[in-house]
């Protein structure tokens, strides 16, 4: 779980991304500051190369940050770049 964040959706304006994904809205994690909010998910162990590929895939609407999960694990998470 990622505390003080929640899942939301962002409208995708890039026609190539919409064509590739088939979706006009993609999920995005946003900060709320509310300790009752959390994002449930799965932590994947990936290589540095895979992380760079993920960075290249994400749109400018997303940024990667390091967070400590409730489990105590440090993990990279893509969140809303405007926050």
Residue pairs with C-beta under 8 A, 6 or more apart in sequence:
1 38
1 39
1 40
1 41
1 69
1 70
1 71
2 29
2 38
2 39
2 41
2 67
2 69
2 70
2 77
3 35
3 37
3 38
3 69
3 70
4 31
4 32
4 33
4 34
4 35
4 37
4 38
5 29
5 30
5 31
5 32
5 37
5 38
5 39
5 77
5 79
6 29
6 30
6 32
6 37
6 38
6 39
7 27
7 28
7 29
7 30
7 39
8 27
8 28
8 29
8 30
8 80
9 25
9 26
9 27
9 28
10 25
10 26
10 27
10 28
10 61
10 80
11 24
11 25
12 18
12 21
12 23
12 24
12 25
12 26
12 59
14 59
17 59
18 24
28 61
28 62
28 78
28 79
28 80
29 39
29 77
29 78
29 79
29 80
30 79
30 80
30 83
31 79
31 80
31 83
38 70
43 69
43 73
43 75
46 54
51 76
54 64
54 78
55 64
58 64
58 78
60 81
61 80
61 81
61 82
62 78
62 79
62 80
62 81
63 78
63 79
63 80
63 81
64 76
64 77
64 78
64 79
65 76
65 77
65 79
66 74
66 75
66 76
66 77
67 74
67 75
67 77
68 74
68 75
69 75
